[in-house]
Amino acid sequence: MVETAAALRTVARNVRAARTRAGLSLEELSRRSQVSKGALVALEKAQGNPNLATLVRLADTLGISVSALMQGPSEGRVRIVDADTVAPLWTGERGGEARLMLTTSGPAPVEVWRWRLEPDETYPSHPHQAGVVETVSVTSGRMVLIVDGVEHTVEAGRTATFDGDAPHTYRGSGTETCSLIMTVHLPPGPASTT
């Protein structure tokens, strides 16, 4: 969820600009993204509080990264991000969280996320646009990655990758907190640069 008024204003400005660049009306963006028109109107007025699923649906529909919706002007050639300064975009019912650390620039951006999942905590994700590839590297603990209904155990020190256009779920497993780094590789396209 977007945490501050300034962050919400940035998201509002970026959604409106991306929608305009794509030549989409509010009605058409609503239809394509499956986000209600009322929620879009509120979002573009910097009202409401969109959750991670809404931001992902809008980014996928607009052909840009989630962080392109959230970030302000470029900060220079090198960008260093402190995890403690990045607000979680998802907070689980048991205390887990997901933080979008940054997105690389260029024609095929990569989002870098830090995730923490508590045992038996789940995050179901809707399928992304075709061409999106996700990679998860577990740094501690264990998780179950479910892709197309098939479970895959990924333990500390292991990395898994899959096409993100399939239904997928992340679930903490075992008795310890699972920490992981996730990258989301976005397909090349003129609208996907950040």
Order of alpha helices (4+ residues) and beta strands (2+ residues): alpha-alpha-alpha-alpha-alpha-beta-beta-beta-beta-beta-beta-beta-beta-beta-beta
